[in-house]
């Protein structure tokens, strides 16, 4: 057994835990919408066709925000096709996923679902095949009180009050060659700035997200952010980040240490954004929206079916080990809560998702559901600065990564302290030695995910094979807390005032 040490002190605060950090993503892709959140005729569906089992799990997951309707899908989407009487809506070709979009679920259905779930919407506008005028029309439809063409159209569709959507994405992955309407950084930056200016004339209260690079492996990464922000810095509030993590070339240590790669990615984008702010002599600090992130193993290389409604696309089945890594990625987002103010686990249902569903049977939780739900529920109050000290592991792709990672949150109102730790070592247990600033604490709960059965999954037949288990493998002695961390495990310790 090896030892890692850290100090937990509520005096050292990084930031308040951002409410929007626990977001997810619903795209018209695969079976996320049709057969996911929406399936008329399912035994669990309500009169509107919304699956109540999926809705219940969404609430349990603790999702605070949903990005909609894409994703690559939005770059060819005509939002008008998805409003009004369903019988009058036309089907369209979805060029992003070479599928057929029936438009039986659209903007108003989504907003009704989001309101029922208690979730803030994060709406994306089409800057691929459309542009400024369409974005303004959509904003007028959703946010203007009435008396104009598009606000009156919303009222005619049975929605008398404006939705008041605050957070808006100015397109999606516009640097990607796969994207409809791909643009250069200068082209996109100018379009984003002009679209944002026009939208703010309709509703000055909105917050705007500019597209960063599609991922950090893009050849223009860094240069793209710099050029886009050179054009749009004064208009936007956020720049986006997207990343999907998986095991590369058998480098298991690198995969288990994916959170360190996320750390570097975030810090690189912060540096670029602050460089542009310094050039402009601006006191403004851009926030980051990590509005697509997850594990994606890309195991199925077969060609997807074409021109179907809701084909099965990238329905990865996640293991216990995956859950440990995903919980660690969420720790990375927390520790950067001073700048990462919004994040979206992509996607919510079926498509590389924490929730799985099938026709005629109840939905179930994938393994990655559990660390997300527990973190969303108990990582409350303020993120604390924690600097663990311990041994490192060697990764072929990532270099040295710390064997143990630790993050902590403190609720100043209740005094509650939550400590989350990950042991990335696949051979040894870790002894985590924590020095606590207060002496009036007791352990309320200690749960562990992993340590055994690392390749196990949750399936329709065995939906609860992988769940967090209670542990008593800790010793609290005054200001000293010792916790045993099993190999390849995610651990949460909750402490309360005595």
Buried (B, 14 or more C-beta within 10 A) or exposed (E): EBBBBBBBBBEBBBBBBBBBBBBBBBBBBBBBBBBBBBBBEBEBBEEEBBBBBBBBBBBBBBBBBBBBBBBBBBBBBBBBBBBBEBEEBEEBEBBBBBBBBBBBBBBBBBBBBBEBBEBBBBBBBBBBBBBBEBBBBBBBBBBBEEEBEBBBBBBEBEBEEBBEBBBBBBBBBBBBEEBBBBBBBEBBBBBBBBBBBBBBEBBEEBBBBBBBBBBBEBEBBBBBBBBBBBBBBEBBBBBBBBBBBBBBEEBBBBBBBBBBBBBEBBEBBBEBBBBBBEEEEEEEEBBBBBBBBBBBBEEEEEEBEEEEBBBBBBBBEBBBBBBBBBBBBBBBBBBBBBBBBBBBBBBBBBBBBBBBBBEEEBBBBBBBBBBBBBBBBBBBBBBBBBEBEBBBBEBEBBEEBBBBBBBBBBBEEEBBBBBBBBBBBEEBBBBBBBEBBBEEBEBBBBBBBBBEEBEBBBEEEEBEEBBBEEBEEBEBEEBEBBBBBBBBBBBBBBBBEE
